[in-house]
Amino acid sequence: MQLPKNVLGTELRSCCTAPMTGFYRDGYCRTGISDKGLHIICCVMTEEFLAFSQQVGNDLSTPIPEYGFPGLQPGDQWCLCMLRWKEALENGCAPQVVLEATHMSAIEFVSMEDLNEHAYEG
């Protein structure tokens, strides 16, 4: 599999495999024609963001065993929908971003400056 580029212009790195993330559940924040949510931004979950996401109708904390979803905890990395991250940014609670694992198309929706300001230094 040839990997796409990340927002830094290098090969996209895996976001997380425990829990397994990505639209294709392969650990990568890559997208395709079926991915209506654009799961392209690799984020480190925070309590603040998880509460915000639940408040706006996307509960990422509660496990859904029938879908193999363990529920996310602060510190987990996850391929987030681009528009959800942008919404969180506009509401002052955007989680940090793992730039090396964030798909290059993210810069079509938010500025590189915003991504750099929220870059994960882990």
C-alpha positions as CSV (number, residue, x, y, z in Angstrom):
1,M,0.0,0.0,0.0
2,Q,1.4,3.4,-1.0
3,L,0.7,5.9,1.7
4,P,-0.4,9.4,1.1
5,K,1.4,12.4,2.4
6,N,0.9,14.1,5.7
7,V,0.5,17.9,6.3
8,L,4.3,18.1,6.6
9,G,4.8,16.7,3.1
10,T,6.3,13.4,4.2
11,E,4.8,9.9,4.3
12,L,1.7,9.6,6.4
13,R,2.5,7.8,9.7
14,S,0.1,5.6,11.7
15,C,-2.1,7.4,14.2
16,C,-3.0,4.6,16.5
17,T,-3.6,0.8,16.5
18,A,-4.7,0.5,20.2
19,P,-7.5,1.5,19.9
20,M,-7.6,0.8,16.2
21,T,-8.5,4.0,14.4
22,G,-9.0,5.3,10.9
23,F,-11.9,5.1,8.5
24,Y,-10.5,1.9,7.2
25,R,-9.6,0.7,10.8
26,D,-6.0,0.2,9.8
27,G,-4.4,2.8,12.1
28,Y,-4.1,5.5,9.4
29,C,-6.0,8.8,9.0
30,R,-6.5,8.3,5.3
31,T,-9.7,8.8,3.4
32,G,-11.6,7.6,0.3
33,I,-14.8,8.1,-1.5
34,S,-16.9,6.3,1.1
35,D,-15.5,8.4,4.0
36,K,-18.2,11.1,4.2
37,G,-16.8,12.3,7.6
38,L,-13.2,12.8,6.4
39,H,-11.4,11.0,9.2
40,I,-8.1,12.7,8.4
41,I,-6.8,14.4,11.5
42,C,-4.9,12.5,14.1
43,C,-5.7,13.9,17.5
44,V,-4.8,13.2,21.1
45,M,-8.1,13.1,23.1
46,T,-8.7,15.4,26.1
47,E,-11.4,15.4,28.7
48,E,-12.5,18.8,27.4
49,F,-12.8,17.7,23.8
50,L,-14.5,14.4,24.7
51,A,-17.1,16.3,26.7
52,F,-17.6,18.8,23.8
53,S,-18.0,16.0,21.3
54,Q,-20.6,14.3,23.4
55,Q,-22.4,17.6,23.9
56,V,-22.7,18.1,20.2
57,G,-24.0,14.6,19.6
58,N,-20.9,12.4,19.0
59,D,-20.2,10.4,22.1
60,L,-16.7,9.0,21.7
61,S,-16.3,8.0,25.3
62,T,-18.9,5.2,25.6
63,P,-17.8,1.8,24.4
64,I,-19.9,0.2,21.7
65,P,-18.8,-3.5,21.8
66,E,-20.9,-4.6,18.9
67,Y,-18.8,-2.4,16.7
68,G,-15.5,-3.2,18.4
69,F,-15.3,0.4,19.7
70,P,-13.8,0.5,23.2
71,G,-14.7,4.1,23.9
72,L,-12.0,6.8,24.1
73,Q,-10.1,8.1,27.1
74,P,-8.0,11.2,27.5
75,G,-4.6,10.5,26.0
76,D,-5.9,8.1,23.3
77,Q,-5.0,9.0,19.7
78,W,-7.9,8.9,17.2
79,C,-8.5,9.8,13.5
80,L,-11.1,12.5,14.0
81,C,-13.5,13.9,11.4
82,M,-12.0,17.1,10.0
83,L,-15.2,19.2,10.5
84,R,-15.5,18.0,14.1
85,W,-11.9,19.2,14.8
86,K,-12.7,22.5,13.1
87,E,-15.9,22.9,15.1
88,A,-13.9,22.2,18.3
89,L,-11.3,24.8,17.2
90,E,-14.0,27.4,16.8
91,N,-15.2,26.6,20.3
92,G,-11.8,26.7,21.9
93,C,-11.5,23.0,22.7
94,A,-9.6,21.5,19.8
95,P,-7.4,18.6,20.8
96,Q,-3.7,18.4,19.9
97,V,-2.8,17.2,16.5
98,V,-0.2,14.6,15.5
99,L,1.0,16.3,12.4
100,E,3.0,13.3,11.0
101,A,-0.2,11.2,11.1
102,T,-2.6,13.9,9.8
103,H,-3.6,13.6,6.1
104,M,-2.4,16.3,3.8
105,S,-5.9,17.2,2.8
106,A,-6.5,18.7,6.2
107,I,-5.0,21.9,5.0
108,E,-7.9,22.3,2.6
109,F,-10.1,22.9,5.7
110,V,-7.9,24.6,8.3
111,S,-4.7,26.6,8.1
112,M,-1.3,25.0,8.7
113,E,-0.9,27.8,11.3
114,D,-3.9,26.4,13.3
115,L,-2.5,22.9,13.0
116,N,0.9,24.0,14.2
117,E,-0.6,25.9,17.2
118,H,-2.2,22.6,18.2
119,A,0.7,20.3,17.4
120,Y,1.3,17.4,19.8
121,E,4.8,17.4,21.2
122,G,4.8,13.9,22.5
